[in-house]
Amino acid sequence: MNEFNTTFQLSNGISIPSIGFGTWQTPDGETAVKAVTAALKNGYRHIDTAAIYQNEESVGRAIQNSGLSRQDIFVTSKLWNNARGYKKTMAAFEETLNRLALDVLDLYLIHWPAKDGHTKEWQELNLSTWRAMEELYQKGKIRAIGVSNFLVHHLHPLMEQAEIQPMVNQIEFHPGYMQEEVVQFCKEHQILVEAWSPLGTGKMLNHETLKKLAAKYQKSVAQLCIRWCLQNGTLPLPKSVTPERIIENIQVFDFEITADDMNTINDMAYFGGSGLHPDHVNF
Ligand code: A2P
């Protein structure tokens, strides 16, 4: 994997650029437009947003102004939790498309699973949401569909009833929090794992082991973490609003982490997840 901006292939055959530009916590307006513009100018071809980030309009504007062909940019958005269920999903999707000013979305994800304790009918709720996503996919309004923050016990019941299996699961994934069980499950079921917060929202950057390893490759810790995601077969979504960092974070195709060093990172103990567990979040 040494060429600039390679792709992964989803289970339906669609190619997805192997690094996505994250926009969680990127403020709407000029900041978001500038960040996405800088990303597209510097080679990113995959932008990840969500209804709840409230920056879809700005993401859309940066895409329209980029001068790039629509088919050269892969755009992901996510359905927020207040829009679960068939009808609301249909309406929320339309609103997302309008805000992004797009006719077709490349990837649409259920942002968080409905879960036990939240409602007794959590499985039915996830399924009715999924039915809408399947229909939009079949109509050609979305090129790929998936989920986010789903653990194995959320995926299982959905996959048993699904006509179309999820193609992606976007989860928190970085050297401080590796979620081995769900990652393994996804690999076994041809679900691409996307890594949100591949830098642990910045918490990875001062870890001594990572600093030593990064120095060995003459790379930054951020670049090491992003490359580590790729070599583990996951798709990193680094976020930045800083032009130099935006550029730095995609310069990860000119080095390779050795198997020994991959093992060293893979064997690191938990040291800093966000704490946003899908069964315990209250949103
Ligand atoms: P900023 O957006 O101000 O540039 P994650 O992608 O894991 O959520 O991490 C995002 C956080 O890490 C943001 O605070 C971002 O800051 C910071 N960040 C992103 N890229 C780098 C980098 N290459 N070096 C240092 N910090 C970075």
py3Dmol code that shows the C-alpha trace and the ligand (Angstrom):
import py3Dmol

protein = """\
ATOM      1  CA  MET A   1       0.000   0.000   0.000  1.00  0.00           C
ATOM      2  CA  ASN A   2       2.502   2.606  -1.093  1.00  0.00           C
ATOM      3  CA  GLU A   3       0.634   4.703  -3.618  1.00  0.00           C
ATOM      4  CA  PHE A   4      -0.988   7.950  -2.715  1.00  0.00           C
ATOM      5  CA  ASN A   5      -4.645   7.572  -1.826  1.00  0.00           C
ATOM      6  CA  THR A   6      -5.359   3.920  -2.439  1.00  0.00           C
ATOM      7  CA  THR A   7      -8.821   2.424  -2.053  1.00  0.00           C
ATOM      8  CA  PHE A   8     -10.595  -0.335  -0.171  1.00  0.00           C
ATOM      9  CA  GLN A   9     -13.316  -2.315  -1.869  1.00  0.00           C
ATOM     10  CA  LEU A  10     -16.677  -2.672  -0.151  1.00  0.00           C
ATOM     11  CA  SER A  11     -18.607  -5.951  -0.256  1.00  0.00           C
ATOM     12  CA  ASN A  12     -20.801  -4.597  -3.084  1.00  0.00           C
ATOM     13  CA  GLY A  13     -17.724  -3.865  -5.221  1.00  0.00           C
ATOM     14  CA  ILE A  14     -17.674  -0.088  -4.685  1.00  0.00           C
ATOM     15  CA  SER A  15     -14.225   1.487  -4.207  1.00  0.00           C
ATOM     16  CA  ILE A  16     -13.749   3.787  -1.235  1.00  0.00           C
ATOM     17  CA  PRO A  17     -10.670   6.027  -0.837  1.00  0.00           C
ATOM     18  CA  SER A  18      -8.633   4.545   1.982  1.00  0.00           C
ATOM     19  CA  ILE A  19      -8.329   7.717   4.061  1.00  0.00           C
ATOM     20  CA  GLY A  20     -11.407   9.798   4.791  1.00  0.00           C
ATOM     21  CA  PHE A  21     -11.361  13.372   6.014  1.00  0.00           C
ATOM     22  CA  GLY A  22     -13.128  13.526   9.386  1.00  0.00           C
ATOM     23  CA  THR A  23     -15.307  16.527  10.253  1.00  0.00           C
ATOM     24  CA  TRP A  24     -16.600  15.659  13.731  1.00  0.00           C
ATOM     25  CA  GLN A  25     -16.122  18.748  15.927  1.00  0.00           C
ATOM     26  CA  THR A  26     -15.365  20.919  12.913  1.00  0.00           C
ATOM     27  CA  PRO A  27     -17.457  24.072  13.389  1.00  0.00           C
ATOM     28  CA  ASP A  28     -19.935  24.888  10.644  1.00  0.00           C
ATOM     29  CA  GLY A  29     -19.362  27.861   8.367  1.00  0.00           C
ATOM     30  CA  GLU A  30     -16.035  29.222   7.254  1.00  0.00           C
ATOM     31  CA  THR A  31     -13.973  26.785   9.349  1.00  0.00           C
ATOM     32  CA  ALA A  32     -15.622  23.730   7.829  1.00  0.00           C
ATOM     33  CA  VAL A  33     -15.564  25.116   4.295  1.00  0.00           C
ATOM     34  CA  LYS A  34     -11.867  25.967   4.610  1.00  0.00           C
ATOM     35  CA  ALA A  35     -10.943  22.614   6.152  1.00  0.00           C
ATOM     36  CA  VAL A  36     -12.755  20.536   3.514  1.00  0.00           C
ATOM     37  CA  THR A  37     -11.426  22.800   0.749  1.00  0.00           C
ATOM     38  CA  ALA A  38      -7.872  22.272   2.031  1.00  0.00           C
ATOM     39  CA  ALA A  39      -8.451  18.526   2.239  1.00  0.00           C
ATOM     40  CA  LEU A  40      -9.734  18.281  -1.349  1.00  0.00           C
ATOM     41  CA  LYS A  41      -6.952  20.528  -2.618  1.00  0.00           C
ATOM     42  CA  ASN A  42      -4.350  18.291  -1.002  1.00  0.00           C
ATOM     43  CA  GLY A  43      -5.558  14.967  -2.308  1.00  0.00           C
ATOM     44  CA  TYR A  44      -8.304  13.703  -0.012  1.00  0.00           C
ATOM     45  CA  ARG A  45     -11.156  12.257  -2.036  1.00  0.00           C
ATOM     46  CA  HIS A  46     -13.349  11.042   0.801  1.00  0.00           C
ATOM     47  CA  ILE A  47     -15.200  13.311   3.233  1.00  0.00           C
ATOM     48  CA  ASP A  48     -17.010  12.038   6.318  1.00  0.00           C
ATOM     49  CA  THR A  49     -19.791  14.103   7.867  1.00  0.00           C
ATOM     50  CA  ALA A  50     -23.043  13.507   9.757  1.00  0.00           C
ATOM     51  CA  ALA A  51     -26.361  15.268  10.317  1.00  0.00           C
ATOM     52  CA  ILE A  52     -25.464  15.827  13.979  1.00  0.00           C
ATOM     53  CA  TYR A  53     -22.161  17.548  13.117  1.00  0.00           C
ATOM     54  CA  GLN A  54     -24.311  20.353  11.698  1.00  0.00           C
ATOM     55  CA  ASN A  55     -21.758  21.077   9.004  1.00  0.00           C
ATOM     56  CA  GLU A  56     -23.269  19.245   6.031  1.00  0.00           C
ATOM     57  CA  GLU A  57     -24.069  22.505   4.229  1.00  0.00           C
ATOM     58  CA  SER A  58     -20.484  23.688   4.560  1.00  0.00           C
ATOM     59  CA  VAL A  59     -19.157  20.315   3.431  1.00  0.00           C
ATOM     60  CA  GLY A  60     -21.484  20.542   0.422  1.00  0.00           C
ATOM     61  CA  ARG A  61     -20.310  24.047  -0.393  1.00  0.00           C
ATOM     62  CA  ALA A  62     -16.634  23.035  -0.301  1.00  0.00           C
ATOM     63  CA  ILE A  63     -17.410  20.120  -2.610  1.00  0.00           C
ATOM     64  CA  GLN A  64     -19.300  22.310  -5.109  1.00  0.00           C
ATOM     65  CA  ASN A  65     -16.492  24.885  -5.089  1.00  0.00           C
ATOM     66  CA  SER A  66     -13.686  22.346  -5.432  1.00  0.00           C
ATOM     67  CA  GLY A  67     -13.887  22.092  -9.199  1.00  0.00           C
ATOM     68  CA  LEU A  68     -13.612  18.300  -8.875  1.00  0.00           C
ATOM     69  CA  SER A  69     -16.046  15.958 -10.589  1.00  0.00           C
ATOM     70  CA  ARG A  70     -18.742  14.654  -8.324  1.00  0.00           C
ATOM     71  CA  GLN A  71     -17.787  11.044  -9.065  1.00  0.00           C
ATOM     72  CA  ASP A  72     -14.232  11.709  -7.883  1.00  0.00           C
ATOM     73  CA  ILE A  73     -15.335  12.502  -4.326  1.00  0.00           C
ATOM     74  CA  PHE A  74     -16.712   9.917  -1.908  1.00  0.00           C
ATOM     75  CA  VAL A  75     -19.160  11.472   0.570  1.00  0.00           C
ATOM     76  CA  THR A  76     -20.448   9.818   3.739  1.00  0.00           C
ATOM     77  CA  SER A  77     -23.125  11.051   6.089  1.00  0.00           C
ATOM     78  CA  LYS A  78     -24.997   9.552   9.032  1.00  0.00           C
ATOM     79  CA  LEU A  79     -28.538   9.346  10.292  1.00  0.00           C
ATOM     80  CA  TRP A  80     -28.969  10.925  13.705  1.00  0.00           C
ATOM     81  CA  ASN A  81     -30.622   9.095  16.607  1.00  0.00           C
ATOM     82  CA  ASN A  82     -33.815  11.188  16.643  1.00  0.00           C
ATOM     83  CA  ALA A  83     -34.619  10.032  13.105  1.00  0.00           C
ATOM     84  CA  ARG A  84     -34.699   6.268  13.643  1.00  0.00           C
ATOM     85  CA  GLY A  85     -37.508   4.276  12.028  1.00  0.00           C
ATOM     86  CA  TYR A  86     -38.544   3.880   8.382  1.00  0.00           C
ATOM     87  CA  LYS A  87     -40.457   7.122   7.783  1.00  0.00           C
ATOM     88  CA  LYS A  88     -38.168   9.423   9.711  1.00  0.00           C
ATOM     89  CA  THR A  89     -35.106   7.900   8.051  1.00  0.00           C
ATOM     90  CA  MET A  90     -36.564   8.624   4.624  1.00  0.00           C
ATOM     91  CA  ALA A  91     -37.186  12.256   5.582  1.00  0.00           C
ATOM     92  CA  ALA A  92     -33.825  12.708   7.308  1.00  0.00           C
ATOM     93  CA  PHE A  93     -31.984  11.295   4.306  1.00  0.00           C
ATOM     94  CA  GLU A  94     -33.683  13.788   1.992  1.00  0.00           C
ATOM     95  CA  GLU A  95     -32.691  16.642   4.297  1.00  0.00           C
ATOM     96  CA  THR A  96     -29.091  15.434   4.364  1.00  0.00           C
ATOM     97  CA  LEU A  97     -28.986  15.278   0.559  1.00  0.00           C
ATOM     98  CA  ASN A  98     -30.424  18.797   0.327  1.00  0.00           C
ATOM     99  CA  ARG A  99     -27.951  20.217   2.822  1.00  0.00           C
ATOM    100  CA  LEU A 100     -25.078  18.592   0.973  1.00  0.00           C
ATOM    101  CA  ALA A 101     -26.604  19.700  -2.359  1.00  0.00           C
ATOM    102  CA  LEU A 102     -26.077  16.220  -3.789  1.00  0.00           C
ATOM    103  CA  ASP A 103     -28.331  13.903  -5.825  1.00  0.00           C
ATOM    104  CA  VAL A 104     -26.742  10.705  -4.586  1.00  0.00           C
ATOM    105  CA  LEU A 105     -24.849   9.926  -1.393  1.00  0.00           C
ATOM    106  CA  ASP A 106     -21.905   7.514  -1.510  1.00  0.00           C
ATOM    107  CA  LEU A 107     -22.335   6.052   1.966  1.00  0.00           C
ATOM    108  CA  TYR A 108     -25.068   6.460   4.586  1.00  0.00           C
ATOM    109  CA  LEU A 109     -24.656   5.088   8.098  1.00  0.00           C
ATOM    110  CA  ILE A 110     -26.925   4.603  11.108  1.00  0.00           C
ATOM    111  CA  HIS A 111     -24.934   6.796  13.514  1.00  0.00           C
ATOM    112  CA  TRP A 112     -25.625   4.858  16.758  1.00  0.00           C
ATOM    113  CA  PRO A 113     -27.627   1.692  17.381  1.00  0.00           C
ATOM    114  CA  ALA A 114     -30.934   1.777  19.220  1.00  0.00           C
ATOM    115  CA  LYS A 115     -30.151  -0.391  22.228  1.00  0.00           C
ATOM    116  CA  ASP A 116     -31.518  -2.449  25.050  1.00  0.00           C
ATOM    117  CA  GLY A 117     -32.575  -0.250  27.959  1.00  0.00           C
ATOM    118  CA  HIS A 118     -33.398   2.602  25.578  1.00  0.00           C
ATOM    119  CA  THR A 119     -36.490   0.893  24.201  1.00  0.00           C
ATOM    120  CA  LYS A 120     -37.755  -2.682  24.449  1.00  0.00           C
ATOM    121  CA  GLU A 121     -38.212  -2.668  20.677  1.00  0.00           C
ATOM    122  CA  TRP A 122     -34.630  -1.659  19.951  1.00  0.00           C
ATOM    123  CA  GLN A 123     -34.070  -4.496  17.485  1.00  0.00           C
ATOM    124  CA  GLU A 124     -37.233  -3.621  15.514  1.00  0.00           C
ATOM    125  CA  LEU A 125     -36.249   0.031  15.509  1.00  0.00           C
ATOM    126  CA  ASN A 126     -32.821  -0.690  14.060  1.00  0.00           C
ATOM    127  CA  LEU A 127     -34.439  -2.961  11.496  1.00  0.00           C
ATOM    128  CA  SER A 128     -37.080  -0.435  10.364  1.00  0.00           C
ATOM    129  CA  THR A 129     -34.326   2.168   9.992  1.00  0.00           C
ATOM    130  CA  TRP A 130     -32.350  -0.353   7.990  1.00  0.00           C
ATOM    131  CA  ARG A 131     -35.341  -1.119   5.724  1.00  0.00           C
ATOM    132  CA  ALA A 132     -35.366   2.542   4.676  1.00  0.00           C
ATOM    133  CA  MET A 133     -31.628   2.458   4.019  1.00  0.00           C
ATOM    134  CA  GLU A 134     -32.038  -0.720   1.947  1.00  0.00           C
ATOM    135  CA  GLU A 135     -34.796   0.887  -0.110  1.00  0.00           C
ATOM    136  CA  LEU A 136     -32.766   4.042  -0.743  1.00  0.00           C
ATOM    137  CA  TYR A 137     -29.829   1.855  -1.743  1.00  0.00           C
ATOM    138  CA  GLN A 138     -31.963  -0.190  -4.122  1.00  0.00           C
ATOM    139  CA  LYS A 139     -33.345   2.986  -5.691  1.00  0.00           C
ATOM    140  CA  GLY A 140     -29.789   4.165  -6.346  1.00  0.00           C
ATOM    141  CA  LYS A 141     -29.958   7.135  -3.957  1.00  0.00           C
ATOM    142  CA  ILE A 142     -27.076   5.728  -1.871  1.00  0.00           C
ATOM    143  CA  ARG A 143     -24.145   3.752  -3.279  1.00  0.00           C
ATOM    144  CA  ALA A 144     -23.349   1.899  -0.050  1.00  0.00           C
ATOM    145  CA  ILE A 145     -25.016   1.524   3.363  1.00  0.00           C
ATOM    146  CA  GLY A 146     -23.708   0.684   6.785  1.00  0.00           C
ATOM    147  CA  VAL A 147     -23.740   1.384  10.491  1.00  0.00           C
ATOM    148  CA  SER A 148     -21.632   3.144  13.068  1.00  0.00           C
ATOM    149  CA  ASN A 149     -20.850   2.325  16.695  1.00  0.00           C
ATOM    150  CA  PHE A 150     -22.493  -1.084  16.403  1.00  0.00           C
ATOM    151  CA  LEU A 151     -21.065  -3.861  18.585  1.00  0.00           C
ATOM    152  CA  VAL A 152     -21.503  -7.543  17.794  1.00  0.00           C
ATOM    153  CA  HIS A 153     -24.715  -7.800  19.810  1.00  0.00           C
ATOM    154  CA  HIS A 154     -26.209  -4.908  17.815  1.00  0.00           C
ATOM    155  CA  LEU A 155     -24.987  -6.257  14.476  1.00  0.00           C
ATOM    156  CA  HIS A 156     -26.202  -9.814  14.964  1.00  0.00           C
ATOM    157  CA  PRO A 157     -29.975  -9.234  15.116  1.00  0.00           C
ATOM    158  CA  LEU A 158     -29.817  -6.689  12.303  1.00  0.00           C
ATOM    159  CA  MET A 159     -27.818  -8.964  10.036  1.00  0.00           C
ATOM    160  CA  GLU A 160     -30.164 -11.879  10.659  1.00  0.00           C
ATOM    161  CA  GLN A 161     -33.091  -9.872   9.253  1.00  0.00           C
ATOM    162  CA  ALA A 162     -31.294  -7.703   6.701  1.00  0.00           C
ATOM    163  CA  GLU A 163     -31.816  -8.230   2.999  1.00  0.00           C
ATOM    164  CA  ILE A 164     -28.677  -6.261   2.314  1.00  0.00           C
ATOM    165  CA  GLN A 165     -25.816  -6.698   4.747  1.00  0.00           C
ATOM    166  CA  PRO A 166     -24.068  -3.615   6.153  1.00  0.00           C
ATOM    167  CA  MET A 167     -20.973  -2.791   4.142  1.00  0.00           C
ATOM    168  CA  VAL A 168     -19.300  -0.588   6.747  1.00  0.00           C
ATOM    169  CA  ASN A 169     -19.135  -0.230  10.520  1.00  0.00           C
ATOM    170  CA  GLN A 170     -17.568   3.033  11.657  1.00  0.00           C
ATOM    171  CA  ILE A 171     -16.267   2.729  15.213  1.00  0.00           C
ATOM    172  CA  GLU A 172     -13.776   4.383  17.518  1.00  0.00           C
ATOM    173  CA  PHE A 173     -10.447   2.737  16.702  1.00  0.00           C
ATOM    174  CA  HIS A 174      -6.933   3.843  17.593  1.00  0.00           C
ATOM    175  CA  PRO A 175      -3.943   2.378  19.466  1.00  0.00           C
ATOM    176  CA  GLY A 176      -5.542   3.350  22.792  1.00  0.00           C
ATOM    177  CA  TYR A 177      -8.815   1.529  22.105  1.00  0.00           C
ATOM    178  CA  MET A 178      -8.842  -1.323  19.618  1.00  0.00           C
ATOM    179  CA  GLN A 179     -12.243  -2.992  20.087  1.00  0.00           C
ATOM    180  CA  GLU A 180     -10.850  -6.364  18.968  1.00  0.00           C
ATOM    181  CA  GLU A 181     -14.088  -8.332  19.185  1.00  0.00           C
ATOM    182  CA  VAL A 182     -16.159  -6.180  16.849  1.00  0.00           C
ATOM    183  CA  VAL A 183     -13.229  -5.609  14.481  1.00  0.00           C
ATOM    184  CA  GLN A 184     -12.719  -9.365  14.155  1.00  0.00           C
ATOM    185  CA  PHE A 185     -16.450  -9.943  13.633  1.00  0.00           C
ATOM    186  CA  CYS A 186     -16.583  -7.307  10.893  1.00  0.00           C
ATOM    187  CA  LYS A 187     -13.583  -8.811   9.111  1.00  0.00           C
ATOM    188  CA  GLU A 188     -15.239 -12.226   9.152  1.00  0.00           C
ATOM    189  CA  HIS A 189     -18.410 -10.745   7.635  1.00  0.00           C
ATOM    190  CA  GLN A 190     -16.855  -8.541   4.917  1.00  0.00           C
ATOM    191  CA  ILE A 191     -17.818  -5.356   6.760  1.00  0.00           C
ATOM    192  CA  LEU A 192     -15.181  -2.659   6.353  1.00  0.00           C
ATOM    193  CA  VAL A 193     -14.219  -1.075   9.668  1.00  0.00           C
ATOM    194  CA  GLU A 194     -13.797   2.682   9.530  1.00  0.00           C
ATOM    195  CA  ALA A 195     -11.824   4.244  12.369  1.00  0.00           C
ATOM    196  CA  TRP A 196     -13.254   7.397  13.892  1.00  0.00           C
ATOM    197  CA  SER A 197     -10.787   9.408  15.937  1.00  0.00           C
ATOM    198  CA  PRO A 198      -7.732   7.469  14.714  1.00  0.00           C
ATOM    199  CA  LEU A 199      -5.634   9.852  16.836  1.00  0.00           C
ATOM    200  CA  GLY A 200      -7.866   9.310  19.861  1.00  0.00           C
ATOM    201  CA  THR A 201      -8.950  12.959  19.373  1.00  0.00           C
ATOM    202  CA  GLY A 202      -5.291  13.824  19.909  1.00  0.00           C
ATOM    203  CA  LYS A 203      -4.758  11.690  23.036  1.00  0.00           C
ATOM    204  CA  MET A 204      -2.367   9.315  21.223  1.00  0.00           C
ATOM    205  CA  LEU A 205       0.096  12.007  20.311  1.00  0.00           C
ATOM    206  CA  ASN A 206       2.070  12.046  23.577  1.00  0.00           C
ATOM    207  CA  HIS A 207       2.313   8.333  24.248  1.00  0.00           C
ATOM    208  CA  GLU A 208       5.975   7.394  24.775  1.00  0.00           C
ATOM    209  CA  THR A 209       5.904   4.082  22.866  1.00  0.00           C
ATOM    210  CA  LEU A 210       4.180   5.682  19.897  1.00  0.00           C
ATOM    211  CA  LYS A 211       6.591   8.619  19.977  1.00  0.00           C
ATOM    212  CA  LYS A 212       9.594   6.275  19.891  1.00  0.00           C
ATOM    213  CA  LEU A 213       8.173   4.236  17.037  1.00  0.00           C
ATOM    214  CA  ALA A 214       7.208   7.315  15.032  1.00  0.00           C
ATOM    215  CA  ALA A 215      10.744   8.721  15.418  1.00  0.00           C
ATOM    216  CA  LYS A 216      12.167   5.468  14.060  1.00  0.00           C
ATOM    217  CA  TYR A 217      10.226   6.003  10.812  1.00  0.00           C
ATOM    218  CA  GLN A 218      10.859   9.766  10.840  1.00  0.00           C
ATOM    219  CA  LYS A 219       7.135  10.264  10.904  1.00  0.00           C
ATOM    220  CA  SER A 220       4.793  11.993  13.342  1.00  0.00           C
ATOM    221  CA  VAL A 221       2.720  10.012  15.835  1.00  0.00           C
ATOM    222  CA  ALA A 222      -0.368  11.081  13.879  1.00  0.00           C
ATOM    223  CA  GLN A 223       1.075   9.561  10.703  1.00  0.00           C
ATOM    224  CA  LEU A 224       2.049   6.402  12.596  1.00  0.00           C
ATOM    225  CA  CYS A 225      -1.523   5.996  13.929  1.00  0.00           C
ATOM    226  CA  ILE A 226      -3.067   6.556  10.511  1.00  0.00           C
ATOM    227  CA  ARG A 227      -0.698   4.121   8.833  1.00  0.00           C
ATOM    228  CA  TRP A 228      -1.318   1.601  11.632  1.00  0.00           C
ATOM    229  CA  CYS A 229      -5.069   1.769  10.898  1.00  0.00           C
ATOM    230  CA  LEU A 230      -4.461   1.110   7.204  1.00  0.00           C
ATOM    231  CA  GLN A 231      -2.121  -1.818   7.834  1.00  0.00           C
ATOM    232  CA  ASN A 232      -4.763  -3.309  10.125  1.00  0.00           C
ATOM    233  CA  GLY A 233      -7.223  -3.166   7.233  1.00  0.00           C
ATOM    234  CA  THR A 234      -9.280  -0.328   8.708  1.00  0.00           C
ATOM    235  CA  LEU A 235     -10.092   2.995   7.091  1.00  0.00           C
ATOM    236  CA  PRO A 236      -8.909   5.990   9.151  1.00  0.00           C
ATOM    237  CA  LEU A 237     -10.892   9.243   9.306  1.00  0.00           C
ATOM    238  CA  PRO A 238      -8.468  11.801  10.780  1.00  0.00           C
ATOM    239  CA  LYS A 239      -9.986  15.196  11.564  1.00  0.00           C
ATOM    240  CA  SER A 240      -8.121  18.477  11.450  1.00  0.00           C
ATOM    241  CA  VAL A 241      -8.855  22.120  10.741  1.00  0.00           C
ATOM    242  CA  THR A 242      -5.143  22.948  10.453  1.00  0.00           C
ATOM    243  CA  PRO A 243      -3.810  22.981   6.867  1.00  0.00           C
ATOM    244  CA  GLU A 244      -0.323  21.606   7.752  1.00  0.00           C
ATOM    245  CA  ARG A 245      -1.871  18.740   9.707  1.00  0.00           C
ATOM    246  CA  ILE A 246      -4.413  18.046   6.969  1.00  0.00           C
ATOM    247  CA  ILE A 247      -1.477  17.592   4.580  1.00  0.00           C
ATOM    248  CA  GLU A 248       0.605  15.623   7.105  1.00  0.00           C
ATOM    249  CA  ASN A 249      -2.214  13.170   7.780  1.00  0.00           C
ATOM    250  CA  ILE A 250      -2.395  11.955   4.195  1.00  0.00           C
ATOM    251  CA  GLN A 251       1.379  11.558   3.761  1.00  0.00           C
ATOM    252  CA  VAL A 252       1.369   7.999   4.990  1.00  0.00           C
ATOM    253  CA  PHE A 253       1.959   6.071   1.779  1.00  0.00           C
ATOM    254  CA  ASP A 254       5.752   6.355   1.740  1.00  0.00           C
ATOM    255  CA  PHE A 255       6.566   4.107   4.703  1.00  0.00           C
ATOM    256  CA  GLU A 256       5.570   0.747   6.068  1.00  0.00           C
ATOM    257  CA  ILE A 257       5.371  -0.299   9.728  1.00  0.00           C
ATOM    258  CA  THR A 258       7.188  -3.606  10.206  1.00  0.00           C
ATOM    259  CA  ALA A 259       5.292  -6.668  11.439  1.00  0.00           C
ATOM    260  CA  ASP A 260       7.154  -6.468  14.767  1.00  0.00           C
ATOM    261  CA  ASP A 261       6.216  -2.841  15.279  1.00  0.00           C
ATOM    262  CA  MET A 262       2.595  -3.559  14.280  1.00  0.00           C
ATOM    263  CA  ASN A 263       2.575  -6.245  16.985  1.00  0.00           C
ATOM    264  CA  THR A 264       4.041  -3.851  19.543  1.00  0.00           C
ATOM    265  CA  ILE A 265       1.189  -1.414  18.907  1.00  0.00           C
ATOM    266  CA  ASN A 266      -1.434  -4.150  18.623  1.00  0.00           C
ATOM    267  CA  ASP A 267      -0.337  -5.487  22.016  1.00  0.00           C
ATOM    268  CA  MET A 268      -0.642  -2.148  23.795  1.00  0.00           C
ATOM    269  CA  ALA A 269      -3.132  -2.044  26.631  1.00  0.00           C
ATOM    270  CA  TYR A 270      -6.182   0.211  26.646  1.00  0.00           C
ATOM    271  CA  PHE A 271      -5.038   3.759  27.349  1.00  0.00           C
ATOM    272  CA  GLY A 272      -7.597   6.279  26.355  1.00  0.00           C
ATOM    273  CA  GLY A 273     -10.870   5.760  24.603  1.00  0.00           C
ATOM    274  CA  SER A 274     -13.504   8.461  24.451  1.00  0.00           C
ATOM    275  CA  GLY A 275     -15.723   6.521  26.853  1.00  0.00           C
ATOM    276  CA  LEU A 276     -18.601   6.783  24.356  1.00  0.00           C
ATOM    277  CA  HIS A 277     -19.901   3.230  24.683  1.00  0.00           C
ATOM    278  CA  PRO A 278     -22.968   2.587  22.483  1.00  0.00           C
ATOM    279  CA  ASP A 279     -24.837   0.844  25.307  1.00  0.00           C
ATOM    280  CA  HIS A 280     -24.221   3.673  27.760  1.00  0.00           C
ATOM    281  CA  VAL A 281     -24.415   6.933  25.829  1.00  0.00           C
ATOM    282  CA  ASN A 282     -27.506   8.934  26.677  1.00  0.00           C
ATOM    283  CA  PHE A 283     -28.144  10.465  23.262  1.00  0.00           C
TER     284      PHE A 283
END
"""
ligand_1 = """\
27
A2P
P -6.982 20.436 14.805
O -8.297 20.082 14.187
O -7.068 21.667 15.653
O -5.867 20.480 13.814
P -9.087 12.570 15.743
O -9.041 12.571 14.254
O -8.499 11.371 16.392
O -10.479 12.859 16.285
O -8.171 13.780 16.251
C -8.493 15.113 15.991
C -7.691 16.020 16.894
O -6.291 15.844 16.644
C -7.982 17.463 16.660
O -7.864 18.128 17.908
C -6.894 17.910 15.709
O -6.609 19.275 15.884
C -5.729 17.069 16.153
N -4.834 16.685 15.049
C -5.191 16.238 13.822
N -4.108 15.948 13.078
C -3.034 16.228 13.849
C -1.646 16.149 13.630
N -1.140 15.698 12.480
N -0.824 16.533 14.650
C -1.333 16.966 15.821
N -2.629 17.059 16.069
C -3.494 16.696 15.107
"""
view = py3Dmol.view(width=600, height=400)
view.addModel(protein, "pdb")
view.setStyle({"model": 0}, {"cartoon": {"style": "trace"}})
view.addModel(ligand_1, "xyz")
view.setStyle({"model": 1}, {"stick": {}})
view.zoomTo()
view.show()
